[in-house]
Amino acid sequence: MLEKIGQLLHVVYDYRETSGSNGQLAGEVANLDAEMLRRLPLDLLERLREATQNGNKKSLDALIQTVSASHNAGCAHALWGLADKYEYDALTRLLDEACRR
């Protein structure tokens, strides 16, 4: 469709690969595992898991902010990546595994 619009309006599209924050975020999410999460305090992990299971995005974001501020910014970015895409099943699996120390 864009091709046809371009032909009719004599528009030339400029396509570029993006390797900025989206690519970095995808890499961080891919590297997130239960072992990385186990470095967080158990109480925080349990609260993250509860917020995820309840679908409480506001609480989840606040808890991830805590992770970012006081523990591990890379881990927080990966958690935000999953939370912002509402990948709660994946988050729950990771958090369940991390809570089993």
ChimeraX attribute file (.defattr): number of C-alpha atoms within 10 A of each C-alpha:
attribute: neighborCount
match mode: 1-to-1
recipient: residues
	/A:1	6
	/A:2	9
	/A:3	12
	/A:4	10
	/A:5	11
	/A:6	12
	/A:7	11
	/A:8	9
	/A:9	9
	/A:10	10
	/A:11	12
	/A:12	10
	/A:13	9
	/A:14	5
	/A:15	6
	/A:16	6
	/A:17	5
	/A:18	8
	/A:19	8
	/A:20	8
	/A:21	9
	/A:22	11
	/A:23	10
	/A:24	13
	/A:25	18
	/A:26	14
	/A:27	12
	/A:28	18
	/A:29	18
	/A:30	11
	/A:31	13
	/A:32	19
	/A:33	18
	/A:34	18
	/A:35	12
	/A:36	14
	/A:37	21
	/A:38	17
	/A:39	13
	/A:40	17
	/A:41	12
	/A:42	15
	/A:43	10
	/A:44	16
	/A:45	21
	/A:46	15
	/A:47	15
	/A:48	24
	/A:49	22
	/A:50	16
	/A:51	20
	/A:52	23
	/A:53	14
	/A:54	12
	/A:55	14
	/A:56	12
	/A:57	15
	/A:58	10
	/A:59	16
	/A:60	22
	/A:61	19
	/A:62	13
	/A:63	18
	/A:64	23
	/A:65	17
	/A:66	15
	/A:67	22
	/A:68	17
	/A:69	11
	/A:70	9
	/A:71	15
	/A:72	16
	/A:73	15
	/A:74	17
	/A:75	22
	/A:76	23
	/A:77	21
	/A:78	22
	/A:79	25
	/A:80	20
	/A:81	18
	/A:82	19
	/A:83	19
	/A:84	12
	/A:85	8
	/A:86	14
	/A:87	14
	/A:88	19
	/A:89	12
	/A:90	13
	/A:91	21
	/A:92	17
	/A:93	13
	/A:94	20
	/A:95	22
	/A:96	15
	/A:97	15
	/A:98	21
	/A:99	18
	/A:100	9
	/A:101	9
